[in-house]
């Protein structure tokens, strides 16, 4: 699994989609979010989008899609304590600037620490701590992404195409759209338990659970919910809070009431 440092730039399309989704839910941009409660559908959509993109590394940090293979593509410092990339991989002074054209810019700072587990000359898993902050802007909007991951990943078969993932993740995502005078803030924390991932099936999470807490605000109101997530396979998950159930599509980040 590698650090996904460039993926924040193509999220401009995702920003437009999020704004469109908010307007379709009837959000009143003149409302005071400190006194108005967002609808459960708005909250579930924000949680689902945050979960799917966080697991894919879209806000930075480790990406589920890269499996258990170590990658040094994004490192500025590398320390390998034994052969075949076993041992520590450390980057404690990450400070990168990424530009796309003349208008989309992002600066990523933070630190990472990986400990790769090997069987002979083969990597079979890792333990990691990633803490990354991305600040950027594009035409008519700005964003801040803060990601912390403490993952334990282990291969489950001979070629590591199936693997497990456990551990907590913090995914704080703040967007402000100056052109439309709107904003969104989604601050989620998760604890993943016994996630079973099939790498040969677009990294489908076939089983496992998570607990979460989500605090968020938009112009249409805010929320503060805790709940559970059950991964169902076929790129689906069941989201439950306030005794309400929503079905998440982990490929699209969309949520629908169950």
C-alpha angles and dihedrals in degrees: 000000000000135000110264103216102153099049095086091074100063090051090094088094090051091052091055091048092051091051091048091050091051093051091049091056089060098251112179106220090204093061121111106240092202091067103029126078116221117232118264089243091057091048094047091049091052093048092048094049092048092049096049095045094043093054089048092052093242093142094043132273128077119347122219090216093068095066120201100319114118117237129191096185094112101038127115092184127031129189118179114183097192140010127293092032092289116148127028129358108185134181111170101161107050112165114156133163119205125189130186111193117318099307112041114072136164137178119202124196135170141080141275136201124188129179110196119210117214139191104204105311095340128094110230101172147322147225115225145182116195124178113176135165124194124191120183150142141210136178106318099350146065132201145194122199121188116185129179120177129178102182134176108197125181132179114237103193138035097274096035091239086133118048143160129235129198134168146068130299132190116203116180114177123181123181129178121189107200093180092061097028091235135122142187130203120187116177110180133171123191138186111203120204127191097340108182112204128195106206094189091059100059088283093295114189100225098181144356139093141243139194119214146182120205127192116180147158137192131168086271097058144286143266142197112196138161124196149126139280124206117194110222106182126244086080092293134122135184115233118198130185134141087013088295123123127212130181116228124206103211093198095056102021091233124145129206130180112258 
